[in-house]
């Protein structure tokens, strides 16, 4: 063979696969979503619409667009708004929308489209949100530079994120907002970071503890921005449903959480949800132990954020994200998708990261067997990631000498 002839070496082959395979995976996923929508749109209406949870958001948007926001939480009205999306099981069927009314307003424009197109647009928006989070993290997580497509494919191959993006839910948006807050604090724009944090009130189980952590480290500009941003959020709720909208929404959300715990408790990943799934929704032991562990988790996060050495916002967030999910009164398996932020942070400094990543992705994938095993592997997954983050950053988060709390 001529010594000048090109030879395909294993290194070149691996390089080619590393560059081309992630893009091919993303294209295949996108095509699968498009094909599923076309198949449903051109079908005979006897099958359930694609999109998992998306009928709840689409229906809420239709209710708002019809000017019936005052009836947003009426089950009959939600059933009517989602009519035609459940095939042969359509009678009386609905995915219940229990979010604050402000989120329903955001879905109004999407509800102007046919369901199939609306679902495709929403899926695209969530995919863009995920990609945006990856791009925005690059200054704080340098290993992501030049690996955007690979990171996107890996994120979408993580079952909770795949289920969230293609299942019509919004963890990708939640993750993006958390990353934007982090990036703005990193760039010294704390007041704007607080304004963005206030957008997370559509998911108060994330917004409230995150705001509380910034209070603990006395990052007052972030807190001030969040307070300022909360005013128009609250005012919009008053305009939509009256001055008592918070209490009205809270009652609805509490009732929904209880019902969801009875029906979908096997998907719970928080302390309270897991113990209610194991011992029963009405079990006093489950409620006591669940809330006690949630309280201890909150105290632990508060102590770590207060004690952590200066310049450790990345490490603090790495622990806070799985911690906030564990202490939440309601967190389901697909909502665990946001722990990818923690994974991205920890990979930056962890040793033997490859084996941990394999274990994490396999645990994520095992959630397809939730019904068979009776509980969500997302619960031990959160614990594994939390411990991994704590061990990786123990020297920075638990300094030997006390140091003054730092805004970062």
Secondary structure in CASP SS format (residue, H / E / C, confidence):
PFRMAT SS
TARGET T0000
AUTHOR 0000-0000-0000
METHOD secondary structure of the structure
MODEL  1
X C 1.00
X C 1.00
X C 1.00
X C 1.00
X C 1.00
X C 1.00
X C 1.00
X C 1.00
X C 1.00
X H 1.00
X H 1.00
X H 1.00
X H 1.00
X H 1.00
X H 1.00
X H 1.00
X H 1.00
X H 1.00
X H 1.00
X H 1.00
X H 1.00
X H 1.00
X H 1.00
X H 1.00
X H 1.00
X H 1.00
X H 1.00
X H 1.00
X H 1.00
X H 1.00
X H 1.00
X H 1.00
X H 1.00
X H 1.00
X H 1.00
X H 1.00
X H 1.00
X H 1.00
X H 1.00
X H 1.00
X H 1.00
X C 1.00
X C 1.00
X C 1.00
X C 1.00
X C 1.00
X C 1.00
X E 1.00
X C 1.00
X C 1.00
X C 1.00
X C 1.00
X C 1.00
X H 1.00
X H 1.00
X H 1.00
X H 1.00
X H 1.00
X H 1.00
X H 1.00
X H 1.00
X H 1.00
X H 1.00
X H 1.00
X H 1.00
X C 1.00
X C 1.00
X C 1.00
X H 1.00
X H 1.00
X H 1.00
X C 1.00
X C 1.00
X C 1.00
X H 1.00
X H 1.00
X H 1.00
X H 1.00
X H 1.00
X H 1.00
X H 1.00
X C 1.00
X C 1.00
X C 1.00
X C 1.00
X E 1.00
X H 1.00
X H 1.00
X H 1.00
X C 1.00
X C 1.00
X C 1.00
X C 1.00
X C 1.00
X C 1.00
X C 1.00
X C 1.00
X C 1.00
X C 1.00
X C 1.00
X H 1.00
X H 1.00
X H 1.00
X H 1.00
X H 1.00
X H 1.00
X C 1.00
X H 1.00
X H 1.00
X H 1.00
X H 1.00
X C 1.00
X C 1.00
X C 1.00
X H 1.00
X H 1.00
X H 1.00
X H 1.00
X H 1.00
X H 1.00
X H 1.00
X H 1.00
X H 1.00
X H 1.00
X H 1.00
X H 1.00
X H 1.00
X H 1.00
X H 1.00
X H 1.00
X H 1.00
X H 1.00
X H 1.00
X H 1.00
X H 1.00
X H 1.00
X H 1.00
X C 1.00
X C 1.00
X C 1.00
X C 1.00
X H 1.00
X H 1.00
X H 1.00
X C 1.00
X C 1.00
X C 1.00
X H 1.00
X H 1.00
X H 1.00
X H 1.00
X H 1.00
X H 1.00
X H 1.00
X H 1.00
X H 1.00
X H 1.00
X C 1.00
X H 1.00
X H 1.00
X H 1.00
X H 1.00
X H 1.00
X H 1.00
X H 1.00
X H 1.00
X C 1.00
X C 1.00
X C 1.00
X C 1.00
X H 1.00
X H 1.00
X H 1.00
X H 1.00
X H 1.00
X H 1.00
X H 1.00
X H 1.00
X H 1.00
X H 1.00
X H 1.00
X H 1.00
X H 1.00
X H 1.00
X H 1.00
X H 1.00
X C 1.00
X C 1.00
X C 1.00
X H 1.00
X H 1.00
X H 1.00
X H 1.00
X H 1.00
X H 1.00
X H 1.00
X H 1.00
X H 1.00
X H 1.00
X H 1.00
X H 1.00
X H 1.00
X H 1.00
X H 1.00
X H 1.00
X H 1.00
X H 1.00
X H 1.00
X H 1.00
X H 1.00
X H 1.00
X H 1.00
X H 1.00
X H 1.00
X H 1.00
X H 1.00
X C 1.00
X C 1.00
X C 1.00
X H 1.00
X H 1.00
X H 1.00
X H 1.00
X H 1.00
X H 1.00
X H 1.00
X H 1.00
X H 1.00
X H 1.00
X H 1.00
X H 1.00
X H 1.00
X H 1.00
X H 1.00
X H 1.00
X H 1.00
X H 1.00
X H 1.00
X H 1.00
X H 1.00
X H 1.00
X C 1.00
X C 1.00
X C 1.00
X H 1.00
X H 1.00
X H 1.00
X H 1.00
X H 1.00
X H 1.00
X H 1.00
X H 1.00
X H 1.00
X H 1.00
X H 1.00
X H 1.00
X H 1.00
X H 1.00
X H 1.00
X H 1.00
X H 1.00
X H 1.00
X H 1.00
X H 1.00
X H 1.00
X H 1.00
X H 1.00
X E 1.00
X C 1.00
X C 1.00
X H 1.00
X H 1.00
X H 1.00
X H 1.00
X H 1.00
X H 1.00
X H 1.00
X H 1.00
X H 1.00
X C 1.00
X C 1.00
X C 1.00
X C 1.00
X H 1.00
X H 1.00
X H 1.00
X H 1.00
X H 1.00
X H 1.00
X H 1.00
X H 1.00
X H 1.00
X H 1.00
X H 1.00
X H 1.00
X H 1.00
X H 1.00
X H 1.00
X H 1.00
X H 1.00
X H 1.00
X H 1.00
X H 1.00
X H 1.00
X H 1.00
X H 1.00
X H 1.00
X C 1.00
X C 1.00
X C 1.00
X C 1.00
X C 1.00
X H 1.00
X H 1.00
X H 1.00
X H 1.00
X H 1.00
X H 1.00
X H 1.00
X H 1.00
X H 1.00
X H 1.00
X H 1.00
X H 1.00
X H 1.00
X H 1.00
X H 1.00
X C 1.00
X C 1.00
X C 1.00
X C 1.00
X E 1.00
X H 1.00
X H 1.00
X H 1.00
X H 1.00
X H 1.00
X H 1.00
X H 1.00
X H 1.00
X H 1.00
X H 1.00
X H 1.00
X H 1.00
X H 1.00
X H 1.00
X H 1.00
X C 1.00
X C 1.00
X C 1.00
X C 1.00
X C 1.00
X H 1.00
X H 1.00
X H 1.00
X H 1.00
X H 1.00
X H 1.00
X H 1.00
X H 1.00
X H 1.00
X H 1.00
X H 1.00
X H 1.00
X H 1.00
X H 1.00
X H 1.00
X H 1.00
X H 1.00
X H 1.00
X H 1.00
X H 1.00
X H 1.00
X C 1.00
X C 1.00
X C 1.00
X C 1.00
X H 1.00
X H 1.00
X H 1.00
X H 1.00
X H 1.00
X H 1.00
X H 1.00
X H 1.00
X H 1.00
X H 1.00
X H 1.00
X H 1.00
X H 1.00
X H 1.00
X H 1.00
X C 1.00
X H 1.00
X H 1.00
X H 1.00
X H 1.00
X C 1.00
X C 1.00
X C 1.00
X C 1.00
X C 1.00
X C 1.00
X C 1.00
X C 1.00
X C 1.00
X C 1.00
X C 1.00
END
